[in-house]
Amino acid sequence: MKMCIACGMPMTSIGDYPRLDISKNYCKHCAREDGSMQSFDERWENLTCFMIREHKMDRIVARETAYTVLKKLPAWKPKR
């Protein structure tokens, strides 16, 4: 089982991959419409919004939490 390098999500089925492309090492949630991987800033904003929506977090707390999560992932090592 692969893990998304950009958000850590387990990719357990072909539907988890962008455009059903199992050669990608990032998930459909971390991809742009054209299938390319989102930038760090795009992923950071999207994860922040997800945390606000799904976990009812304050925006400042969600943004800090999202940054802490993302900076530990392989895709963002150069951003550290």
N, CA, C and O atoms as a DFTB+ gen file, in Angstrom:
320 C
 N C O
     1  1       0.843      -1.183       0.000
     2  2       0.000       0.000       0.000
     3  2       0.888       1.245       0.000
     4  3       1.819       1.368       0.795
     5  1       0.579       2.142      -0.893
     6  2       1.300       3.412      -0.966
     7  2       0.652       4.436      -0.044
     8  3      -0.545       4.385       0.242
     9  1       1.479       5.361       0.407
    10  2       1.002       6.509       1.178
    11  2       1.292       7.753       0.336
    12  3       2.345       7.851      -0.294
    13  1       0.372       8.683       0.330
    14  2       0.561       9.930      -0.408
    15  2       1.742      10.700       0.196
    16  3       1.805      10.911       1.407
    17  1       2.660      11.107      -0.656
    18  2       3.837      11.839      -0.179
    19  2       3.509      13.274       0.223
    20  3       4.306      13.935       0.888
    21  1       2.330      13.753      -0.185
    22  2       1.975      15.144       0.063
    23  2       1.020      15.348       1.234
    24  3       0.964      16.439       1.801
    25  1       0.258      14.297       1.609
    26  2      -0.676      14.453       2.741
    27  2      -0.671      13.257       3.687
    28  3      -1.213      13.342       4.789
    29  1      -0.066      12.144       3.273
    30  2       0.016      10.971       4.138
    31  2      -1.155      10.014       4.019
    32  3      -1.178       8.994       4.708
    33  1      -2.124      10.307       3.169
    34  2      -3.297       9.439       3.027
    35  2      -2.896       8.081       2.460
    36  3      -2.123       8.019       1.504
    37  1      -3.411       6.990       3.034
    38  2      -3.181       5.679       2.435
    39  2      -3.918       5.602       1.090
    40  3      -5.078       6.002       0.988
    41  1      -3.249       5.095       0.082
    42  2      -3.869       4.939      -1.236
    43  2      -4.089       3.447      -1.448
    44  3      -3.181       2.720      -1.852
    45  1      -5.304       3.008      -1.171
    46  2      -5.619       1.585      -1.156
    47  2      -6.370       1.099      -2.385
    48  3      -6.474      -0.106      -2.613
    49  1      -6.895       2.028      -3.180
    50  2      -7.603       1.622      -4.401
    51  2      -7.241       2.576      -5.529
    52  3      -6.736       3.675      -5.297
    53  1      -7.505       2.140      -6.744
    54  2      -7.163       2.962      -7.906
    55  2      -7.877       4.313      -7.858
    56  3      -7.368       5.298      -8.392
    57  1      -9.037       4.367      -7.230
    58  2      -9.783       5.610      -7.110
    59  2      -9.119       6.656      -6.237
    60  3      -9.515       7.821      -6.251
    61  1      -8.115       6.251      -5.480
    62  2      -7.387       7.191      -4.614
    63  2      -6.323       7.974      -5.379
    64  3      -5.789       8.959      -4.868
    65  1      -6.014       7.540      -6.600
    66  2      -4.941       8.157      -7.392
    67  2      -5.491       9.250      -8.313
    68  3      -6.630       9.159      -8.773
    69  1      -4.693      10.271      -8.579
    70  2      -5.155      11.313      -9.500
    71  2      -5.332      10.746     -10.909
    72  3      -4.427      10.119     -11.460
    73  1      -6.499      10.976     -11.470
    74  2      -6.817      10.506     -12.824
    75  2      -6.600       8.997     -12.965
    76  3      -6.320       8.505     -14.058
    77  1      -6.730       8.266     -11.851
    78  2      -6.581       6.805     -11.801
    79  2      -5.192       6.342     -12.244
    80  3      -5.027       5.219     -12.720
    81  1      -4.214       7.199     -12.088
    82  2      -2.838       6.920     -12.511
    83  2      -2.032       6.381     -11.329
    84  3      -1.551       7.147     -10.494
    85  1      -1.891       5.065     -11.269
    86  2      -1.209       4.444     -10.122
    87  2       0.304       4.666     -10.128
    88  3       0.991       4.257      -9.192
    89  1       0.821       5.301     -11.159
    90  2       2.255       5.614     -11.160
    91  2       2.556       6.841     -10.300
    92  3       3.712       7.087      -9.957
    93  1       1.527       7.608      -9.950
    94  2       1.716       8.803      -9.127
    95  2       1.950       8.403      -7.673
    96  3       1.427       7.391      -7.209
    97  1       2.723       9.189      -6.972
    98  2       2.985       8.896      -5.553
    99  2       2.247       9.875      -4.644
   100  3       2.582      10.011      -3.467
   101  1       1.254      10.548      -5.187
   102  2       0.393      11.444      -4.410
   103  2      -1.066      11.118      -4.750
   104  3      -1.359      10.547      -5.801
   105  1      -1.964      11.488      -3.848
   106  2      -3.377      11.102      -3.989
   107  2      -4.182      12.125      -4.787
   108  3      -3.690      13.197      -5.139
   109  1      -5.420      11.764      -5.057
   110  2      -6.312      12.631      -5.833
   111  2      -6.600      13.946      -5.121
   112  3      -6.900      14.943      -5.780
   113  1      -6.517      13.975      -3.804
   114  2      -6.776      15.192      -3.050
   115  2      -5.618      16.187      -3.146
   116  3      -5.796      17.379      -2.896
   117  1      -4.456      15.701      -3.502
   118  2      -3.262      16.546      -3.604
   119  2      -2.930      16.898      -5.052
   120  3      -1.874      17.462      -5.340
   121  1      -3.840      16.559      -5.953
   122  2      -3.627      16.811      -7.380
   123  2      -4.495      17.957      -7.863
   124  3      -5.592      18.202      -7.361
   125  1      -3.965      18.641      -8.847
   126  2      -4.752      19.655      -9.560
   127  2      -5.641      18.922     -10.575
   128  3      -5.519      17.710     -10.750
   129  1      -6.522      19.652     -11.231
   130  2      -7.415      19.038     -12.216
   131  2      -6.655      18.346     -13.342
   132  3      -7.125      17.345     -13.883
   133  1      -5.486      18.872     -13.698
   134  2      -4.720      18.265     -14.794
   135  2      -3.906      17.049     -14.339
   136  3      -3.216      16.429     -15.148
   137  1      -3.984      16.707     -13.047
   138  2      -3.278      15.543     -12.513
   139  2      -1.927      15.859     -11.902
   140  3      -1.323      14.989     -11.276
   141  1      -1.436      17.081     -12.066
   142  2      -0.148      17.454     -11.469
   143  2      -0.332      17.697      -9.968
   144  3      -1.434      17.991      -9.505
   145  1       0.744      17.572      -9.235
   146  2       0.668      17.748      -7.787
   147  2       0.551      19.229      -7.427
   148  3       1.199      20.084      -8.029
   149  1      -0.279      19.506      -6.442
   150  2      -0.426      20.868      -5.936
   151  2       0.889      21.340      -5.327
   152  3       1.726      20.534      -4.920
   153  1       1.055      22.652      -5.271
   154  2       2.215      23.238      -4.599
   155  2       2.020      23.123      -3.087
   156  3       0.931      22.805      -2.610
   157  1       3.080      23.384      -2.354
   158  2       2.972      23.364      -0.893
   159  2       1.895      24.343      -0.426
   160  3       1.074      23.998       0.424
   161  1       1.891      25.542      -0.968
   162  2       0.921      26.552      -0.541
   163  2      -0.520      26.137      -0.846
   164  3      -1.417      26.368      -0.035
   165  1      -0.741      25.531      -2.004
   166  2      -2.079      25.027      -2.335
   167  2      -2.505      23.931      -1.365
   168  3      -3.629      23.938      -0.863
   169  1      -1.602      22.991      -1.104
   170  2      -1.917      21.879      -0.204
   171  2      -2.160      22.396       1.205
   172  3      -3.070      21.929       1.889
   173  1      -1.351      23.359       1.644
   174  2      -1.477      23.940       2.984
   175  2      -2.850      24.588       3.145
   176  3      -3.529      24.369       4.148
   177  1      -3.257      25.381       2.160
   178  2      -4.558      26.042       2.224
   179  2      -5.695      25.023       2.191
   180  3      -6.652      25.139       2.956
   181  1      -5.598      24.031       1.316
   182  2      -6.655      23.025       1.213
   183  2      -6.771      22.188       2.485
   184  3      -7.879      21.879       2.924
   185  1      -5.646      21.822       3.074
   186  2      -5.681      21.055       4.329
   187  2      -6.223      21.925       5.463
   188  3      -6.966      21.437       6.314
   189  1      -5.861      23.194       5.482
   190  2      -6.405      24.114       6.484
   191  2      -7.928      24.167       6.382
   192  3      -8.626      24.058       7.390
   193  1      -8.434      24.333       5.175
   194  2      -9.891      24.391       4.970
   195  2     -10.563      23.086       5.363
   196  3     -11.651      23.097       5.940
   197  1      -9.925      21.957       5.055
   198  2     -10.464      20.655       5.440
   199  2     -10.573      20.553       6.961
   200  3     -11.590      20.092       7.479
   201  1      -9.548      20.972       7.667
   202  2      -9.552      20.899       9.126
   203  2     -10.623      21.805       9.735
   204  3     -11.267      21.441      10.719
   205  1     -10.804      22.969       9.151
   206  2     -11.847      23.884       9.622
   207  2     -13.220      23.245       9.417
   208  3     -14.054      23.236      10.322
   209  1     -13.439      22.719       8.228
   210  2     -14.735      22.144       7.866
   211  2     -15.040      20.853       8.620
   212  3     -16.123      20.703       9.184
   213  1     -14.094      19.932       8.630
   214  2     -14.347      18.602       9.181
   215  2     -14.132      18.498      10.685
   216  3     -14.767      17.678      11.348
   217  1     -13.248      19.319      11.221
   218  2     -12.921      19.221      12.652
   219  2     -13.341      20.465      13.437
   220  3     -13.066      20.589      14.630
   221  1     -14.015      21.383      12.735
   222  2     -14.529      22.606      13.374
   223  2     -13.431      23.381      14.112
   224  3     -13.650      23.905      15.205
   225  1     -12.253      23.442      13.495
   226  2     -11.116      24.128      14.106
   227  2     -11.142      25.615      13.773
   228  3     -11.661      26.024      12.734
   229  1     -10.585      26.401      14.654
   230  2     -10.336      27.813      14.414
   231  2      -9.323      27.920      13.273
   232  3      -8.432      27.076      13.168
   233  1      -9.439      28.929      12.425
   234  2      -8.555      29.048      11.257
   235  2      -7.074      29.103      11.647
   236  3      -6.246      28.449      11.013
   237  1      -6.741      29.861      12.660
   238  2      -5.331      29.980      13.065
   239  2      -4.791      28.634      13.539
   240  3      -3.684      28.242      13.170
   241  1      -5.563      27.933      14.350
   242  2      -5.142      26.619      14.849
   243  2      -5.057      25.625      13.697
   244  3      -4.109      24.843      13.619
   245  1      -6.038      25.652      12.807
   246  2      -6.040      24.740      11.661
   247  2      -4.824      24.981      10.767
   248  3      -4.200      24.030      10.297
   249  1      -4.495      26.228      10.536
   250  2      -3.342      26.562       9.680
   251  2      -2.035      26.074      10.303
   252  3      -1.188      25.510       9.611
   253  1      -1.873      26.288      11.595
   254  2      -0.664      25.825      12.281
   255  2      -0.586      24.297      12.297
   256  3       0.480      23.719      12.087
   257  1      -1.722      23.656      12.546
   258  2      -1.766      22.198      12.571
   259  2      -1.452      21.628      11.196
   260  3      -0.678      20.677      11.083
   261  1      -2.039      22.193      10.157
   262  2      -1.787      21.735       8.791
   263  2      -0.304      21.865       8.445
   264  3       0.274      20.962       7.840
   265  1       0.303      22.971       8.821
   266  2       1.731      23.168       8.551
   267  2       2.564      22.103       9.258
   268  3       3.485      21.539       8.667
   269  1       2.247      21.830      10.509
   270  2       2.985      20.831      11.285
   271  2       2.877      19.452      10.641
   272  3       3.863      18.718      10.574
   273  1       1.686      19.102      10.170
   274  2       1.472      17.813       9.512
   275  2       2.254      17.757       8.198
   276  3       2.988      16.801       7.946
   277  1       2.093      18.773       7.377
   278  2       2.711      18.760       6.047
   279  2       4.232      18.746       6.089
   280  3       4.863      18.055       5.290
   281  1       4.823      19.491       6.998
   282  2       6.290      19.588       6.982
   283  2       6.979      18.265       7.318
   284  3       8.185      18.125       7.118
   285  1       6.220      17.299       7.826
   286  2       6.782      15.985       8.137
   287  2       6.736      15.016       6.952
   288  3       7.287      13.919       7.032
   289  1       6.093      15.406       5.871
   290  2       5.879      14.497       4.739
   291  2       6.964      14.626       3.678
   292  3       7.541      15.698       3.497
   293  1       7.238      13.524       2.977
   294  2       8.344      13.502       2.000
   295  2       8.274      14.573       0.910
   296  3       9.314      15.082       0.494
   297  1       7.106      14.919       0.450
   298  2       6.994      15.893      -0.645
   299  2       7.499      17.273      -0.255
   300  3       7.911      18.056      -1.111
   301  1       7.468      17.564       1.026
   302  2       7.769      18.921       1.471
   303  2       9.098      19.034       2.228
   304  3       9.333      20.039       2.900
   305  1       9.951      18.046       2.134
   306  2      11.251      18.130       2.798
   307  2      12.029      19.374       2.393
   308  3      12.643      20.003       3.256
   309  1      12.032      19.757       1.121
   310  2      12.760      20.974       0.751
   311  2      12.192      22.241       1.391
   312  3      12.894      23.247       1.486
   313  1      10.911      22.207       1.838
   314  2      10.270      23.371       2.431
   315  2      10.667      23.583       3.887
   316  3      10.410      24.652       4.440
   317  1      11.284      22.598       4.514
   318  2      11.584      22.689       5.953
   319  2      12.557      23.777       6.264
   320  3      12.908      23.977       7.427
